[in-house]
Amino acid sequence: MIANLIDYLSDRLPLVTKVCYVAMAFIVFWSMSVDTSHAHTWAEKMIPGFWSLFGISSCAVVIMVARWYGKSGIQTREDYYDN
């Protein structure tokens, strides 16, 4: 079932990309309408969509660290222990 969903979405990748961009724009515009008078930090008050931007940048950092960690020795050829 999940494989069918992945195939369905990968066949329509440009549409999925556009929907994701629209959703991100909606979240940023919606976050501008939220009352920030009780915000905890300067960034929450002054940067529209701060938590959305923080979340996407955090995910990017986690992905880069995971790739680096994987290439540093975790991912190796399958016959590594045979030699």
PyMOL Python script that loads the backbone (N, CA, C, O; Angstrom):
from pymol import cmd

cmd.read_pdbstr("""\
ATOM      1  N   MET A   1       0.818  -1.186   0.000  1.00  0.00           N
ATOM      2  CA  MET A   1       0.000   0.000   0.000  1.00  0.00           C
ATOM      3  C   MET A   1       0.871   1.263   0.000  1.00  0.00           C
ATOM      4  O   MET A   1       0.613   2.198  -0.759  1.00  0.00           O
ATOM      5  N   ILE A   2       1.889   1.286   0.842  1.00  0.00           N
ATOM      6  CA  ILE A   2       2.770   2.453   0.882  1.00  0.00           C
ATOM      7  C   ILE A   2       3.589   2.542  -0.396  1.00  0.00           C
ATOM      8  O   ILE A   2       3.857   3.639  -0.886  1.00  0.00           O
ATOM      9  N   ALA A   3       3.986   1.400  -0.937  1.00  0.00           N
ATOM     10  CA  ALA A   3       4.735   1.417  -2.195  1.00  0.00           C
ATOM     11  C   ALA A   3       3.883   2.005  -3.313  1.00  0.00           C
ATOM     12  O   ALA A   3       4.396   2.732  -4.163  1.00  0.00           O
ATOM     13  N   ASN A   4       2.602   1.701  -3.322  1.00  0.00           N
ATOM     14  CA  ASN A   4       1.702   2.270  -4.327  1.00  0.00           C
ATOM     15  C   ASN A   4       1.583   3.782  -4.156  1.00  0.00           C
ATOM     16  O   ASN A   4       1.552   4.518  -5.142  1.00  0.00           O
ATOM     17  N   LEU A   5       1.517   4.247  -2.912  1.00  0.00           N
ATOM     18  CA  LEU A   5       1.442   5.684  -2.657  1.00  0.00           C
ATOM     19  C   LEU A   5       2.719   6.381  -3.116  1.00  0.00           C
ATOM     20  O   LEU A   5       2.664   7.444  -3.736  1.00  0.00           O
ATOM     21  N   ILE A   6       3.853   5.790  -2.814  1.00  0.00           N
ATOM     22  CA  ILE A   6       5.130   6.381  -3.240  1.00  0.00           C
ATOM     23  C   ILE A   6       5.220   6.426  -4.763  1.00  0.00           C
ATOM     24  O   ILE A   6       5.656   7.431  -5.325  1.00  0.00           O
ATOM     25  N   ASP A   7       4.817   5.359  -5.432  1.00  0.00           N
ATOM     26  CA  ASP A   7       4.810   5.357  -6.897  1.00  0.00           C
ATOM     27  C   ASP A   7       3.864   6.415  -7.447  1.00  0.00           C
ATOM     28  O   ASP A   7       4.192   7.112  -8.407  1.00  0.00           O
ATOM     29  N   TYR A   8       2.684   6.534  -6.834  1.00  0.00           N
ATOM     30  CA  TYR A   8       1.694   7.519  -7.268  1.00  0.00           C
ATOM     31  C   TYR A   8       2.264   8.930  -7.145  1.00  0.00           C
ATOM     32  O   TYR A   8       2.138   9.736  -8.066  1.00  0.00           O
ATOM     33  N   LEU A   9       2.894   9.229  -5.998  1.00  0.00           N
ATOM     34  CA  LEU A   9       3.448  10.569  -5.779  1.00  0.00           C
ATOM     35  C   LEU A   9       4.669  10.840  -6.645  1.00  0.00           C
ATOM     36  O   LEU A   9       4.864  11.965  -7.106  1.00  0.00           O
ATOM     37  N   SER A  10       5.495   9.819  -6.870  1.00  0.00           N
ATOM     38  CA  SER A  10       6.680  10.034  -7.705  1.00  0.00           C
ATOM     39  C   SER A  10       6.307  10.236  -9.173  1.00  0.00           C
ATOM     40  O   SER A  10       7.040  10.896  -9.910  1.00  0.00           O
ATOM     41  N   ASP A  11       5.190   9.682  -9.599  1.00  0.00           N
ATOM     42  CA  ASP A  11       4.718   9.925 -10.963  1.00  0.00           C
ATOM     43  C   ASP A  11       4.222  11.354 -11.139  1.00  0.00           C
ATOM     44  O   ASP A  11       4.207  11.878 -12.254  1.00  0.00           O
ATOM     45  N   ARG A  12       3.815  11.985 -10.040  1.00  0.00           N
ATOM     46  CA  ARG A  12       3.285  13.349 -10.076  1.00  0.00           C
ATOM     47  C   ARG A  12       4.174  14.307  -9.289  1.00  0.00           C
ATOM     48  O   ARG A  12       3.666  15.168  -8.570  1.00  0.00           O
ATOM     49  N   LEU A  13       5.470  14.173  -9.411  1.00  0.00           N
ATOM     50  CA  LEU A  13       6.432  14.947  -8.616  1.00  0.00           C
ATOM     51  C   LEU A  13       6.302  16.460  -8.787  1.00  0.00           C
ATOM     52  O   LEU A  13       6.372  17.171  -7.785  1.00  0.00           O
ATOM     53  N   PRO A  14       6.116  16.996  -9.999  1.00  0.00           N
ATOM     54  CA  PRO A  14       5.965  18.462 -10.114  1.00  0.00           C
ATOM     55  C   PRO A  14       4.741  18.982  -9.344  1.00  0.00           C
ATOM     56  O   PRO A  14       4.803  20.052  -8.739  1.00  0.00           O
ATOM     57  N   LEU A  15       3.657  18.248  -9.363  1.00  0.00           N
ATOM     58  CA  LEU A  15       2.462  18.662  -8.627  1.00  0.00           C
ATOM     59  C   LEU A  15       2.703  18.606  -7.123  1.00  0.00           C
ATOM     60  O   LEU A  15       2.290  19.505  -6.390  1.00  0.00           O
ATOM     61  N   VAL A  16       3.364  17.566  -6.669  1.00  0.00           N
ATOM     62  CA  VAL A  16       3.681  17.437  -5.240  1.00  0.00           C
ATOM     63  C   VAL A  16       4.587  18.575  -4.792  1.00  0.00           C
ATOM     64  O   VAL A  16       4.405  19.121  -3.703  1.00  0.00           O
ATOM     65  N   THR A  17       5.547  18.933  -5.610  1.00  0.00           N
ATOM     66  CA  THR A  17       6.451  20.039  -5.277  1.00  0.00           C
ATOM     67  C   THR A  17       5.684  21.350  -5.166  1.00  0.00           C
ATOM     68  O   THR A  17       5.898  22.118  -4.228  1.00  0.00           O
ATOM     69  N   LYS A  18       4.798  21.607  -6.112  1.00  0.00           N
ATOM     70  CA  LYS A  18       4.009  22.840  -6.071  1.00  0.00           C
ATOM     71  C   LYS A  18       3.100  22.879  -4.848  1.00  0.00           C
ATOM     72  O   LYS A  18       2.949  23.929  -4.224  1.00  0.00           O
ATOM     73  N   VAL A  19       2.499  21.756  -4.503  1.00  0.00           N
ATOM     74  CA  VAL A  19       1.636  21.698  -3.318  1.00  0.00           C
ATOM     75  C   VAL A  19       2.449  21.979  -2.049  1.00  0.00           C
ATOM     76  O   VAL A  19       1.969  22.669  -1.150  1.00  0.00           O
ATOM     77  N   CYS A  20       3.659  21.457  -1.971  1.00  0.00           N
ATOM     78  CA  CYS A  20       4.512  21.709  -0.805  1.00  0.00           C
ATOM     79  C   CYS A  20       4.902  23.181  -0.718  1.00  0.00           C
ATOM     80  O   CYS A  20       4.917  23.746   0.376  1.00  0.00           O
ATOM     81  N   TYR A  21       5.216  23.810  -1.842  1.00  0.00           N
ATOM     82  CA  TYR A  21       5.549  25.236  -1.833  1.00  0.00           C
ATOM     83  C   TYR A  21       4.352  26.073  -1.389  1.00  0.00           C
ATOM     84  O   TYR A  21       4.505  27.019  -0.617  1.00  0.00           O
ATOM     85  N   VAL A  22       3.168  25.728  -1.876  1.00  0.00           N
ATOM     86  CA  VAL A  22       1.961  26.454  -1.481  1.00  0.00           C
ATOM     87  C   VAL A  22       1.702  26.275   0.009  1.00  0.00           C
ATOM     88  O   VAL A  22       1.332  27.229   0.693  1.00  0.00           O
ATOM     89  N   ALA A  23       1.891  25.074   0.512  1.00  0.00           N
ATOM     90  CA  ALA A  23       1.681  24.824   1.943  1.00  0.00           C
ATOM     91  C   ALA A  23       2.677  25.621   2.787  1.00  0.00           C
ATOM     92  O   ALA A  23       2.300  26.182   3.816  1.00  0.00           O
ATOM     93  N   MET A  24       3.945  25.678   2.363  1.00  0.00           N
ATOM     94  CA  MET A  24       4.933  26.456   3.107  1.00  0.00           C
ATOM     95  C   MET A  24       4.591  27.944   3.083  1.00  0.00           C
ATOM     96  O   MET A  24       4.725  28.626   4.099  1.00  0.00           O
ATOM     97  N   ALA A  25       4.151  28.450   1.933  1.00  0.00           N
ATOM     98  CA  ALA A  25       3.773  29.861   1.839  1.00  0.00           C
ATOM     99  C   ALA A  25       2.562  30.147   2.726  1.00  0.00           C
ATOM    100  O   ALA A  25       2.502  31.187   3.381  1.00  0.00           O
ATOM    101  N   PHE A  26       1.610  29.238   2.746  1.00  0.00           N
ATOM    102  CA  PHE A  26       0.436  29.406   3.602  1.00  0.00           C
ATOM    103  C   PHE A  26       0.835  29.451   5.075  1.00  0.00           C
ATOM    104  O   PHE A  26       0.312  30.271   5.830  1.00  0.00           O
ATOM    105  N   ILE A  27       1.747  28.589   5.489  1.00  0.00           N
ATOM    106  CA  ILE A  27       2.192  28.564   6.890  1.00  0.00           C
ATOM    107  C   ILE A  27       2.888  29.869   7.249  1.00  0.00           C
ATOM    108  O   ILE A  27       2.665  30.412   8.330  1.00  0.00           O
ATOM    109  N   VAL A  28       3.727  30.376   6.356  1.00  0.00           N
ATOM    110  CA  VAL A  28       4.417  31.635   6.640  1.00  0.00           C
ATOM    111  C   VAL A  28       3.425  32.786   6.716  1.00  0.00           C
ATOM    112  O   VAL A  28       3.513  33.610   7.626  1.00  0.00           O
ATOM    113  N   PHE A  29       2.484  32.863   5.782  1.00  0.00           N
ATOM    114  CA  PHE A  29       1.494  33.939   5.819  1.00  0.00           C
ATOM    115  C   PHE A  29       0.588  33.824   7.040  1.00  0.00           C
ATOM    116  O   PHE A  29       0.224  34.837   7.638  1.00  0.00           O
ATOM    117  N   TRP A  30       0.227  32.617   7.410  1.00  0.00           N
ATOM    118  CA  TRP A  30      -0.605  32.414   8.583  1.00  0.00           C
ATOM    119  C   TRP A  30       0.154  32.816   9.846  1.00  0.00           C
ATOM    120  O   TRP A  30      -0.431  33.390  10.765  1.00  0.00           O
ATOM    121  N   SER A  31       1.440  32.520   9.896  1.00  0.00           N
ATOM    122  CA  SER A  31       2.210  32.860  11.087  1.00  0.00           C
ATOM    123  C   SER A  31       2.341  34.371  11.261  1.00  0.00           C
ATOM    124  O   SER A  31       2.598  34.841  12.370  1.00  0.00           O
ATOM    125  N   MET A  32       2.168  35.139  10.183  1.00  0.00           N
ATOM    126  CA  MET A  32       2.201  36.594  10.308  1.00  0.00           C
ATOM    127  C   MET A  32       0.957  37.125  11.012  1.00  0.00           C
ATOM    128  O   MET A  32       0.983  38.230  11.555  1.00  0.00           O
ATOM    129  N   SER A  33      -0.124  36.361  11.013  1.00  0.00           N
ATOM    130  CA  SER A  33      -1.357  36.813  11.657  1.00  0.00           C
ATOM    131  C   SER A  33      -1.439  36.410  13.127  1.00  0.00           C
ATOM    132  O   SER A  33      -2.381  36.795  13.819  1.00  0.00           O
ATOM    133  N   VAL A  34      -0.476  35.649  13.606  1.00  0.00           N
ATOM    134  CA  VAL A  34      -0.485  35.198  14.999  1.00  0.00           C
ATOM    135  C   VAL A  34      -0.008  36.327  15.903  1.00  0.00           C
ATOM    136  O   VAL A  34       0.925  37.054  15.563  1.00  0.00           O
ATOM    137  N   ASP A  35      -0.653  36.469  17.051  1.00  0.00           N
ATOM    138  CA  ASP A  35      -0.269  37.487  18.024  1.00  0.00           C
ATOM    139  C   ASP A  35       1.079  37.126  18.635  1.00  0.00           C
ATOM    140  O   ASP A  35       1.228  36.062  19.237  1.00  0.00           O
ATOM    141  N   THR A  36       2.060  38.010  18.480  1.00  0.00           N
ATOM    142  CA  THR A  36       3.404  37.740  18.989  1.00  0.00           C
ATOM    143  C   THR A  36       3.738  38.571  20.218  1.00  0.00           C
ATOM    144  O   THR A  36       4.910  38.710  20.569  1.00  0.00           O
ATOM    145  N   SER A  37       2.729  39.123  20.877  1.00  0.00           N
ATOM    146  CA  SER A  37       3.007  39.949  22.047  1.00  0.00           C
ATOM    147  C   SER A  37       3.531  39.124  23.215  1.00  0.00           C
ATOM    148  O   SER A  37       4.174  39.669  24.112  1.00  0.00           O
ATOM    149  N   HIS A  38       3.271  37.831  23.220  1.00  0.00           N
ATOM    150  CA  HIS A  38       3.750  36.964  24.300  1.00  0.00           C
ATOM    151  C   HIS A  38       4.883  36.046  23.833  1.00  0.00           C
ATOM    152  O   HIS A  38       5.102  34.983  24.414  1.00  0.00           O
ATOM    153  N   ALA A  39       5.580  36.445  22.815  1.00  0.00           N
ATOM    154  CA  ALA A  39       6.685  35.632  22.300  1.00  0.00           C
ATOM    155  C   ALA A  39       7.821  35.603  23.316  1.00  0.00           C
ATOM    156  O   ALA A  39       8.012  36.550  24.079  1.00  0.00           O
ATOM    157  N   HIS A  40       8.565  34.516  23.314  1.00  0.00           N
ATOM    158  CA  HIS A  40       9.638  34.331  24.284  1.00  0.00           C
ATOM    159  C   HIS A  40      10.957  34.955  23.836  1.00  0.00           C
ATOM    160  O   HIS A  40      11.749  35.388  24.674  1.00  0.00           O
ATOM    161  N   THR A  41      11.200  35.007  22.545  1.00  0.00           N
ATOM    162  CA  THR A  41      12.489  35.500  22.058  1.00  0.00           C
ATOM    163  C   THR A  41      12.270  36.615  21.036  1.00  0.00           C
ATOM    164  O   THR A  41      11.165  36.818  20.533  1.00  0.00           O
ATOM    165  N   TRP A  42      13.352  37.324  20.748  1.00  0.00           N
ATOM    166  CA  TRP A  42      13.318  38.387  19.747  1.00  0.00           C
ATOM    167  C   TRP A  42      12.976  37.820  18.374  1.00  0.00           C
ATOM    168  O   TRP A  42      12.224  38.427  17.611  1.00  0.00           O
ATOM    169  N   ALA A  43      13.537  36.648  18.066  1.00  0.00           N
ATOM    170  CA  ALA A  43      13.328  36.057  16.743  1.00  0.00           C
ATOM    171  C   ALA A  43      11.859  35.733  16.507  1.00  0.00           C
ATOM    172  O   ALA A  43      11.355  35.906  15.397  1.00  0.00           O
ATOM    173  N   GLU A  44      11.170  35.265  17.541  1.00  0.00           N
ATOM    174  CA  GLU A  44       9.746  34.961  17.394  1.00  0.00           C
ATOM    175  C   GLU A  44       8.932  36.214  17.090  1.00  0.00           C
ATOM    176  O   GLU A  44       7.954  36.163  16.343  1.00  0.00           O
ATOM    177  N   LYS A  45       9.339  37.329  17.671  1.00  0.00           N
ATOM    178  CA  LYS A  45       8.598  38.566  17.462  1.00  0.00           C
ATOM    179  C   LYS A  45       8.868  39.189  16.104  1.00  0.00           C
ATOM    180  O   LYS A  45       7.947  39.688  15.459  1.00  0.00           O
ATOM    181  N   MET A  46      10.114  39.167  15.663  1.00  0.00           N
ATOM    182  CA  MET A  46      10.513  39.955  14.505  1.00  0.00           C
ATOM    183  C   MET A  46      10.567  39.202  13.181  1.00  0.00           C
ATOM    184  O   MET A  46      10.408  39.816  12.126  1.00  0.00           O
ATOM    185  N   ILE A  47      10.785  37.907  13.205  1.00  0.00           N
ATOM    186  CA  ILE A  47      10.937  37.154  11.962  1.00  0.00           C
ATOM    187  C   ILE A  47       9.647  36.396  11.672  1.00  0.00           C
ATOM    188  O   ILE A  47       9.288  35.490  12.423  1.00  0.00           O
ATOM    189  N   PRO A  48       8.943  36.748  10.595  1.00  0.00           N
ATOM    190  CA  PRO A  48       7.716  36.023  10.272  1.00  0.00           C
ATOM    191  C   PRO A  48       8.030  34.584   9.861  1.00  0.00           C
ATOM    192  O   PRO A  48       8.928  34.339   9.056  1.00  0.00           O
ATOM    193  N   GLY A  49       7.293  33.655  10.414  1.00  0.00           N
ATOM    194  CA  GLY A  49       7.517  32.247  10.092  1.00  0.00           C
ATOM    195  C   GLY A  49       8.792  31.704  10.697  1.00  0.00           C
ATOM    196  O   GLY A  49       9.401  30.792  10.138  1.00  0.00           O
ATOM    197  N   PHE A  50       9.212  32.252  11.842  1.00  0.00           N
ATOM    198  CA  PHE A  50      10.494  31.849  12.430  1.00  0.00           C
ATOM    199  C   PHE A  50      10.555  30.359  12.685  1.00  0.00           C
ATOM    200  O   PHE A  50      11.543  29.717  12.327  1.00  0.00           O
ATOM    201  N   TRP A  51       9.531  29.792  13.292  1.00  0.00           N
ATOM    202  CA  TRP A  51       9.589  28.369  13.632  1.00  0.00           C
ATOM    203  C   TRP A  51       9.535  27.496  12.396  1.00  0.00           C
ATOM    204  O   TRP A  51      10.096  26.400  12.396  1.00  0.00           O
ATOM    205  N   SER A  52       8.885  27.946  11.355  1.00  0.00           N
ATOM    206  CA  SER A  52       8.897  27.191  10.096  1.00  0.00           C
ATOM    207  C   SER A  52      10.295  27.192   9.497  1.00  0.00           C
ATOM    208  O   SER A  52      10.797  26.153   9.067  1.00  0.00           O
ATOM    209  N   LEU A  53      10.914  28.353   9.472  1.00  0.00           N
ATOM    210  CA  LEU A  53      12.282  28.452   8.952  1.00  0.00           C
ATOM    211  C   LEU A  53      13.266  27.681   9.833  1.00  0.00           C
ATOM    212  O   LEU A  53      14.178  27.029   9.326  1.00  0.00           O
ATOM    213  N   PHE A  54      13.080  27.757  11.143  1.00  0.00           N
ATOM    214  CA  PHE A  54      13.932  27.028  12.066  1.00  0.00           C
ATOM    215  C   PHE A  54      13.798  25.521  11.850  1.00  0.00           C
ATOM    216  O   PHE A  54      14.793  24.797  11.857  1.00  0.00           O
ATOM    217  N   GLY A  55      12.573  25.057  11.660  1.00  0.00           N
ATOM    218  CA  GLY A  55      12.347  23.628  11.455  1.00  0.00           C
ATOM    219  C   GLY A  55      12.972  23.117  10.169  1.00  0.00           C
ATOM    220  O   GLY A  55      13.599  22.058  10.168  1.00  0.00           O
ATOM    221  N   ILE A  56      12.812  23.851   9.073  1.00  0.00           N
ATOM    222  CA  ILE A  56      13.365  23.381   7.802  1.00  0.00           C
ATOM    223  C   ILE A  56      14.887  23.438   7.818  1.00  0.00           C
ATOM    224  O   ILE A  56      15.545  22.562   7.258  1.00  0.00           O
ATOM    225  N   SER A  57      15.457  24.473   8.461  1.00  0.00           N
ATOM    226  CA  SER A  57      16.918  24.534   8.524  1.00  0.00           C
ATOM    227  C   SER A  57      17.474  23.459   9.455  1.00  0.00           C
ATOM    228  O   SER A  57      18.548  22.917   9.193  1.00  0.00           O
ATOM    229  N   SER A  58      16.772  23.145  10.522  1.00  0.00           N
ATOM    230  CA  SER A  58      17.205  22.066  11.419  1.00  0.00           C
ATOM    231  C   SER A  58      17.182  20.723  10.707  1.00  0.00           C
ATOM    232  O   SER A  58      18.096  19.915  10.869  1.00  0.00           O
ATOM    233  N   CYS A  59      16.147  20.485   9.926  1.00  0.00           N
ATOM    234  CA  CYS A  59      16.080  19.234   9.154  1.00  0.00           C
ATOM    235  C   CYS A  59      17.230  19.143   8.162  1.00  0.00           C
ATOM    236  O   CYS A  59      17.822  18.078   7.991  1.00  0.00           O
ATOM    237  N   ALA A  60      17.548  20.251   7.510  1.00  0.00           N
ATOM    238  CA  ALA A  60      18.661  20.250   6.562  1.00  0.00           C
ATOM    239  C   ALA A  60      19.978  19.939   7.263  1.00  0.00           C
ATOM    240  O   ALA A  60      20.803  19.198   6.728  1.00  0.00           O
ATOM    241  N   VAL A  61      20.183  20.498   8.452  1.00  0.00           N
ATOM    242  CA  VAL A  61      21.414  20.230   9.198  1.00  0.00           C
ATOM    243  C   VAL A  61      21.479  18.758   9.608  1.00  0.00           C
ATOM    244  O   VAL A  61      22.536  18.134   9.507  1.00  0.00           O
ATOM    245  N   VAL A  62      20.361  18.200  10.069  1.00  0.00           N
ATOM    246  CA  VAL A  62      20.338  16.790  10.466  1.00  0.00           C
ATOM    247  C   VAL A  62      20.659  15.893   9.274  1.00  0.00           C
ATOM    248  O   VAL A  62      21.390  14.913   9.417  1.00  0.00           O
ATOM    249  N   ILE A  63      20.123  16.218   8.103  1.00  0.00           N
ATOM    250  CA  ILE A  63      20.387  15.421   6.906  1.00  0.00           C
ATOM    251  C   ILE A  63      21.864  15.505   6.520  1.00  0.00           C
ATOM    252  O   ILE A  63      22.473  14.490   6.181  1.00  0.00           O
ATOM    253  N   MET A  64      22.445  16.708   6.570  1.00  0.00           N
ATOM    254  CA  MET A  64      23.866  16.844   6.216  1.00  0.00           C
ATOM    255  C   MET A  64      24.764  16.094   7.196  1.00  0.00           C
ATOM    256  O   MET A  64      25.730  15.451   6.784  1.00  0.00           O
ATOM    257  N   VAL A  65      24.455  16.172   8.485  1.00  0.00           N
ATOM    258  CA  VAL A  65      25.250  15.450   9.479  1.00  0.00           C
ATOM    259  C   VAL A  65      25.112  13.946   9.277  1.00  0.00           C
ATOM    260  O   VAL A  65      26.098  13.215   9.381  1.00  0.00           O
ATOM    261  N   ALA A  66      23.898  13.476   8.990  1.00  0.00           N
ATOM    262  CA  ALA A  66      23.690  12.046   8.767  1.00  0.00           C
ATOM    263  C   ALA A  66      24.444  11.560   7.530  1.00  0.00           C
ATOM    264  O   ALA A  66      25.002  10.463   7.539  1.00  0.00           O
ATOM    265  N   ARG A  67      24.465  12.355   6.481  1.00  0.00           N
ATOM    266  CA  ARG A  67      25.221  11.975   5.277  1.00  0.00           C
ATOM    267  C   ARG A  67      26.715  11.907   5.575  1.00  0.00           C
ATOM    268  O   ARG A  67      27.393  10.962   5.175  1.00  0.00           O
ATOM    269  N   TRP A  68      27.220  12.917   6.281  1.00  0.00           N
ATOM    270  CA  TRP A  68      28.630  12.923   6.636  1.00  0.00           C
ATOM    271  C   TRP A  68      28.970  11.721   7.509  1.00  0.00           C
ATOM    272  O   TRP A  68      29.987  11.061   7.294  1.00  0.00           O
ATOM    273  N   TYR A  69      28.125  11.439   8.485  1.00  0.00           N
ATOM    274  CA  TYR A  69      28.357  10.323   9.395  1.00  0.00           C
ATOM    275  C   TYR A  69      28.312   8.999   8.641  1.00  0.00           C
ATOM    276  O   TYR A  69      29.114   8.103   8.907  1.00  0.00           O
ATOM    277  N   GLY A  70      27.387   8.874   7.712  1.00  0.00           N
ATOM    278  CA  GLY A  70      27.292   7.656   6.917  1.00  0.00           C
ATOM    279  C   GLY A  70      28.490   7.442   6.030  1.00  0.00           C
ATOM    280  O   GLY A  70      28.958   6.313   5.883  1.00  0.00           O
ATOM    281  N   LYS A  71      28.996   8.503   5.438  1.00  0.00           N
ATOM    282  CA  LYS A  71      30.147   8.374   4.540  1.00  0.00           C
ATOM    283  C   LYS A  71      31.463   8.234   5.289  1.00  0.00           C
ATOM    284  O   LYS A  71      32.480   7.861   4.703  1.00  0.00           O
ATOM    285  N   SER A  72      31.444   8.533   6.581  1.00  0.00           N
ATOM    286  CA  SER A  72      32.689   8.439   7.342  1.00  0.00           C
ATOM    287  C   SER A  72      33.023   7.009   7.760  1.00  0.00           C
ATOM    288  O   SER A  72      34.060   6.786   8.383  1.00  0.00           O
ATOM    289  N   GLY A  73      32.190   6.057   7.440  1.00  0.00           N
ATOM    290  CA  GLY A  73      32.538   4.685   7.752  1.00  0.00           C
ATOM    291  C   GLY A  73      31.360   3.784   8.051  1.00  0.00           C
ATOM    292  O   GLY A  73      31.508   2.562   8.060  1.00  0.00           O
ATOM    293  N   ILE A  74      30.209   4.350   8.293  1.00  0.00           N
ATOM    294  CA  ILE A  74      29.035   3.536   8.575  1.00  0.00           C
ATOM    295  C   ILE A  74      28.610   2.783   7.316  1.00  0.00           C
ATOM    296  O   ILE A  74      28.334   1.585   7.370  1.00  0.00           O
ATOM    297  N   GLN A  75      28.560   3.477   6.199  1.00  0.00           N
ATOM    298  CA  GLN A  75      28.210   2.834   4.942  1.00  0.00           C
ATOM    299  C   GLN A  75      29.498   2.300   4.317  1.00  0.00           C
ATOM    300  O   GLN A  75      30.418   3.057   4.007  1.00  0.00           O
ATOM    301  N   THR A  76      29.540   1.016   4.145  1.00  0.00           N
ATOM    302  CA  THR A  76      30.724   0.404   3.562  1.00  0.00           C
ATOM    303  C   THR A  76      30.280  -0.676   2.590  1.00  0.00           C
ATOM    304  O   THR A  76      29.099  -1.017   2.526  1.00  0.00           O
ATOM    305  N   ARG A  77      31.209  -1.199   1.850  1.00  0.00           N
ATOM    306  CA  ARG A  77      30.844  -2.217   0.869  1.00  0.00           C
ATOM    307  C   ARG A  77      30.375  -3.489   1.592  1.00  0.00           C
ATOM    308  O   ARG A  77      30.705  -3.713   2.757  1.00  0.00           O
ATOM    309  N   GLU A  78      29.613  -4.302   0.889  1.00  0.00           N
ATOM    310  CA  GLU A  78      29.009  -5.472   1.506  1.00  0.00           C
ATOM    311  C   GLU A  78      30.017  -6.551   1.868  1.00  0.00           C
ATOM    312  O   GLU A  78      29.782  -7.307   2.810  1.00  0.00           O
ATOM    313  N   ASP A  79      31.125  -6.648   1.156  1.00  0.00           N
ATOM    314  CA  ASP A  79      32.112  -7.699   1.426  1.00  0.00           C
ATOM    315  C   ASP A  79      33.232  -7.196   2.359  1.00  0.00           C
ATOM    316  O   ASP A  79      34.349  -7.711   2.317  1.00  0.00           O
ATOM    317  N   TYR A  80      32.938  -6.216   3.177  1.00  0.00           N
ATOM    318  CA  TYR A  80      33.942  -5.632   4.048  1.00  0.00           C
ATOM    319  C   TYR A  80      34.547  -6.658   5.000  1.00  0.00           C
ATOM    320  O   TYR A  80      35.760  -6.662   5.209  1.00  0.00           O
ATOM    321  N   TYR A  81      33.726  -7.523   5.575  1.00  0.00           N
ATOM    322  CA  TYR A  81      34.218  -8.486   6.550  1.00  0.00           C
ATOM    323  C   TYR A  81      34.784  -9.746   5.907  1.00  0.00           C
ATOM    324  O   TYR A  81      35.400 -10.557   6.599  1.00  0.00           O
ATOM    325  N   ASP A  82      34.595  -9.933   4.613  1.00  0.00           N
ATOM    326  CA  ASP A  82      35.111 -11.100   3.931  1.00  0.00           C
ATOM    327  C   ASP A  82      36.613 -11.021   3.719  1.00  0.00           C
ATOM    328  O   ASP A  82      37.269 -12.057   3.610  1.00  0.00           O
ATOM    329  N   ASN A  83      37.162  -9.851   3.659  1.00  0.00           N
ATOM    330  CA  ASN A  83      38.600  -9.677   3.396  1.00  0.00           C
ATOM    331  C   ASN A  83      39.420  -9.744   4.665  1.00  0.00           C
ATOM    332  O   ASN A  83      40.644  -9.617   4.616  1.00  0.00           O
TER     333      ASN A  83
END
""", "prot")
cmd.dss("prot")
cmd.show_as("cartoon", "prot")
cmd.util.cbc("prot")
cmd.orient("prot")
